[in-house]
Amino acid sequence: MPIPELSGGPRDSIRSYELRQGRLTSGQRRALEQHWETFGVSAGAGMLDLDQIFGRRAPRVLDIGSGMGETTVLLAEQHPENDYLALEVHLPGVGALIRRAAAGGLRNLRVLRADARDVVCNRLPANSLDEAWIFFPDPWVKRRQHKRRLVGPEFIGALAWRLKANGRLSLATDWEDLAEHMRQVCDQECGLINLSGRGHFAPRPAWRPLTKFEQRGMRLGHRVRDLVFACAGPAGSSAAKEPTEG
């Protein structure tokens, strides 16, 4: 099969990611060749039909930036009653996730190699998600790079619009400056409620797996910060106003 192309992208060409030229391992390439048709969602420009993609109607979880797929696969194994859609732009991560999913024989996980801004703002229906995760996004630490951060008012507003009433948004980072930025952005979104209280971070959720990436950050002395928000109301309510597309 052809290597899945990266679909979508911000109209202003400011990307929240930098494509790394990492090589596919033989196992990742083999997983893509043998199992993409099962686990991959083909690129396209239309609205995503999640019932058709998963072949059923179930609680839906969106993992934005799934990395090498450790968290997504583990939780999909633990919760077969949920469906998990992973977004990842880096091909080795897509290959690694599919390899893990195939080894586990998972039926409730799909991966889309696409720009998160395009998917959230243009391809997901309102009230279509029960939960969304943004774990350890690129911090873009230099001040001139802050405009490239994924978590911004427009994106979070669009994401809140896609969450069902009382749906959850969970975020985590090991960069203090980014943690403060994400807290401020999400606290200012009228469609979200900080479950730890406005201005506060959350305790580390017991359900969130400790990945190798997070362990590395902790060894470097980075403090991991978590945030958990709930959607204040269904799209169309006074608490969830439709955002402008990003």
Secondary structure, DSSP 8 states (H G I E B T S, - for coil): ------B---TT---S---------HHHHHHHHHHHHHHB----SS---HHHHHTS---EEEEES-TTSHHHHHHHHH-TTSEEEEE---HHHHHHHHHHHHHHT-SSEEEE-B-HHHIIIIIS-TT-EEEEEEES-----SGGGGGG-S--HHHHHHHHHHEEEEEEEEEEES-HHHHHHHHHHHHH-TTEEETT-TT--B---TTS---HHHHHHHHTT---EEEEEEE-S-TTSTTS------
